[in-house]
Amino acid sequence: MSGSLRGPLHRSILALDLERSSARNNLIKVEQRRELYHVLREAMRAAGIDEHYCEPIADRGDGVLVLVHPVDEVPKSRLLVPLIPELTRLLVDYNDALPVAERALRQLRMRAVVHAGDLLCDDHGLFGTELDAAIRLLDSDVVRELLRETTTPLVLVVSQQIYESIVIHGYDGISPESYHRAVEVHVCGLTRHGWLHVPAGHGQPIPITAA
């Protein structure tokens, strides 16, 4: 490696993607993008994830990408608890406050992925197969279908690495039994598995029935 190429650099990965964004007109997109950034930053603050420890939040049009530096102040478990429950609560509150007649068109519903891995960095930013894997998990048909089938405004998929290093240990009150392996994607010749989780807007996570 030469020039401005740096790495490998370890990052925790959080990506969010709005449901049915392409069905909204531009004015609704403006509203939803503004609220997406608002609820994300509010949830990050509540979870103790200071943006100082993150790369600048990357815009993905109908979603966002957060890359967190490997610092003791932000253990990976915080991306699951309390971030995801807090983000879900904020989404529920926002959607409930919308006029009923406009809710179907203006409500915020999203898919989320949490992963971690080593990336490379050049003049244009961070990239690599681990980021590709996270986005493939996020965009999988299984995750999209699960969001369509639930009234909860957020569904989460975590990578095998996050499941094995964080979830199964139950850190910070994480409930391993509320995660179900149901996603399989292929990246750079390797099979990657994802574990699905449906957080409740208030209270306990919603169980997922195995297929």
C-alpha positions as CSV (number, residue, x, y, z in Angstrom):
1,M,0.0,0.0,0.0
2,S,1.3,3.5,-0.8
3,G,0.3,7.1,-1.2
4,S,-2.7,8.2,0.8
5,L,-4.0,4.7,1.4
6,R,-4.3,3.8,5.1
7,G,-5.3,0.8,7.0
8,P,-6.5,-1.7,8.0
9,L,-8.5,0.5,10.4
10,H,-11.0,-1.1,12.8
11,R,-14.5,0.5,13.0
12,S,-17.8,-0.5,14.5
13,I,-20.5,-0.1,11.8
14,L,-24.0,1.2,12.1
15,A,-26.1,1.8,9.0
16,L,-29.8,2.8,8.8
17,D,-32.0,2.8,5.7
18,L,-35.5,4.3,5.5
19,E,-38.4,2.1,4.3
20,R,-40.2,3.1,1.0
21,S,-38.2,6.3,0.6
22,S,-38.5,6.1,-3.2
23,A,-42.3,6.3,-2.8
24,R,-42.1,9.7,-1.2
25,N,-42.0,13.1,-2.9
26,N,-39.1,15.4,-2.4
27,L,-40.8,17.6,0.3
28,I,-41.6,14.5,2.4
29,K,-38.0,13.3,1.8
30,V,-36.7,16.6,3.2
31,E,-38.9,16.1,6.3
32,Q,-37.9,12.5,6.8
33,R,-34.2,13.1,6.3
34,R,-34.2,15.9,8.8
35,E,-36.0,13.7,11.4
36,L,-33.7,10.8,10.6
37,Y,-30.7,12.8,11.6
38,H,-32.5,14.2,14.6
39,V,-33.6,10.9,16.1
40,L,-30.2,9.3,15.3
41,R,-28.3,12.0,17.1
42,E,-30.7,12.0,20.1
43,A,-30.4,8.2,20.4
44,M,-26.6,8.4,20.2
45,R,-26.5,11.0,22.9
46,A,-28.8,8.9,25.1
47,A,-26.4,5.9,24.5
48,G,-23.3,7.9,25.4
49,I,-21.9,7.7,21.9
50,D,-20.2,11.0,21.3
51,E,-19.7,12.0,17.7
52,H,-16.2,12.9,18.6
53,Y,-15.4,9.2,18.6
54,C,-17.0,8.6,15.1
55,E,-16.3,9.4,11.5
56,P,-18.5,12.2,10.2
57,I,-22.0,10.7,9.7
58,A,-22.1,9.6,6.0
59,D,-25.3,10.4,4.0
60,R,-26.7,7.6,1.9
61,G,-29.6,9.4,0.4
62,D,-32.4,7.4,2.1
63,G,-30.1,6.4,5.0
64,V,-27.0,7.1,7.0
65,L,-23.8,5.4,7.9
66,V,-22.0,5.7,11.3
67,L,-18.5,4.4,11.7
68,V,-17.2,4.4,15.3
69,H,-13.6,4.4,16.3
70,P,-12.3,1.5,18.5
71,V,-12.2,3.4,21.8
72,D,-13.0,2.2,25.4
73,E,-15.5,5.0,25.7
74,V,-17.8,3.4,23.1
75,P,-18.0,-0.4,23.6
76,K,-19.7,-2.2,20.7
77,S,-22.5,-3.2,23.0
78,R,-23.8,0.4,23.2
79,L,-24.7,0.2,19.5
80,L,-27.2,-2.5,20.5
81,V,-28.2,-1.3,24.0
82,P,-29.2,1.4,24.8
83,L,-29.0,2.8,21.2
84,I,-31.4,0.6,19.4
85,P,-34.2,0.6,22.0
86,E,-33.8,4.4,22.4
87,L,-33.9,4.9,18.6
88,T,-37.0,2.7,18.3
89,R,-38.7,4.7,21.1
90,L,-38.0,8.0,19.4
91,L,-39.4,6.6,16.1
92,V,-42.6,5.4,17.9
93,D,-43.1,8.8,19.5
94,Y,-42.5,10.6,16.2
95,N,-44.9,8.4,14.3
96,D,-47.6,8.5,17.0
97,A,-47.5,12.3,16.9
98,L,-48.3,12.4,13.2
99,P,-51.9,13.1,12.1
100,V,-53.6,9.7,11.6
101,A,-54.6,10.5,8.0
102,E,-51.0,11.3,7.1
103,R,-49.2,8.6,9.0
104,A,-48.9,6.0,6.3
105,L,-47.2,8.5,4.0
106,R,-45.0,10.4,6.5
107,Q,-44.1,7.9,9.2
108,L,-40.5,6.9,9.7
109,R,-39.7,3.1,9.5
110,M,-36.2,1.8,9.0
111,R,-33.8,-1.1,8.8
112,A,-30.6,-1.1,10.9
113,V,-27.4,-3.1,10.8
114,V,-24.6,-3.4,13.3
115,H,-21.3,-5.0,12.3
116,A,-17.6,-4.3,13.0
117,G,-14.4,-4.9,11.0
118,D,-11.3,-3.6,9.4
119,L,-11.6,-1.1,6.6
120,L,-9.2,0.8,4.3
121,C,-9.1,4.6,3.9
122,D,-8.1,6.6,0.8
123,D,-8.7,10.2,-0.3
124,H,-12.4,9.5,-0.7
125,G,-13.1,7.8,2.6
126,L,-13.4,4.4,4.2
127,F,-14.2,1.3,2.3
128,G,-13.8,-2.5,2.3
129,T,-15.4,-5.9,2.3
130,E,-16.6,-5.5,5.9
131,L,-18.6,-2.4,5.0
132,D,-19.9,-4.2,1.9
133,A,-21.0,-7.1,4.1
134,A,-22.8,-4.7,6.5
135,I,-24.7,-3.1,3.6
136,R,-25.5,-6.5,2.0
137,L,-27.1,-7.6,5.3
138,L,-29.0,-4.4,5.6
139,D,-30.4,-4.6,2.1
140,S,-31.3,-8.3,2.2
141,D,-34.8,-9.3,1.2
142,V,-35.3,-11.1,4.5
143,V,-34.7,-7.9,6.5
144,R,-37.0,-5.9,4.2
145,E,-39.8,-8.4,4.5
146,L,-39.5,-8.5,8.3
147,L,-40.0,-4.8,8.5
148,R,-43.0,-5.0,6.2
149,E,-44.5,-7.6,8.5
150,T,-44.1,-5.8,11.8
151,T,-45.7,-2.7,13.2
152,T,-42.5,-1.8,15.1
153,P,-40.8,1.0,13.2
154,L,-37.3,-0.6,13.2
155,V,-35.8,-4.0,12.6
156,L,-32.2,-4.8,13.3
157,V,-29.8,-7.3,11.7
158,V,-26.4,-7.9,13.3
159,S,-23.5,-9.8,11.8
160,Q,-22.3,-13.1,13.0
161,Q,-19.2,-11.3,14.5
162,I,-21.5,-9.0,16.6
163,Y,-23.7,-11.9,17.6
164,E,-20.8,-14.1,18.8
165,S,-18.8,-11.4,20.5
166,I,-21.6,-9.3,22.0
167,V,-25.1,-10.7,21.8
168,I,-24.7,-14.2,23.2
169,H,-23.0,-12.9,26.3
170,G,-26.0,-10.7,27.2
171,Y,-24.0,-7.6,27.9
172,D,-25.9,-4.6,29.2
173,G,-29.2,-6.5,29.3
174,I,-29.1,-7.7,25.7
175,S,-31.5,-10.6,25.3
176,P,-29.8,-13.3,23.1
177,E,-33.1,-15.2,22.8
178,S,-34.6,-12.3,20.9
179,Y,-32.1,-12.7,18.1
180,H,-32.8,-15.3,15.3
181,R,-30.4,-16.3,12.5
182,A,-32.2,-15.9,9.3
183,V,-30.0,-13.9,6.8
184,E,-27.4,-15.2,4.5
185,V,-25.4,-13.1,2.0
186,H,-22.3,-13.6,0.0
187,V,-19.4,-11.1,-0.1
188,C,-16.0,-11.6,-1.7
189,G,-16.5,-15.3,-2.0
190,L,-17.5,-15.7,1.7
191,T,-20.9,-16.5,3.2
192,R,-22.0,-14.1,5.9
193,H,-24.9,-14.7,8.3
194,G,-27.1,-12.1,10.0
195,W,-29.2,-12.3,13.1
196,L,-32.5,-10.6,13.2
197,H,-34.0,-8.6,16.1
198,V,-37.2,-6.7,16.5
199,P,-37.1,-4.2,19.3
200,A,-40.4,-3.1,20.9
201,G,-41.2,0.5,21.0
202,H,-41.7,0.3,24.7
203,G,-40.8,-2.7,26.9
204,Q,-39.4,-6.1,25.9
205,P,-38.2,-7.1,22.4
206,I,-40.7,-8.9,20.2
207,P,-39.9,-12.6,19.7
208,I,-39.2,-13.8,16.1
209,T,-40.6,-17.1,15.1
210,A,-38.2,-19.3,13.3
211,A,-39.1,-20.1,9.7
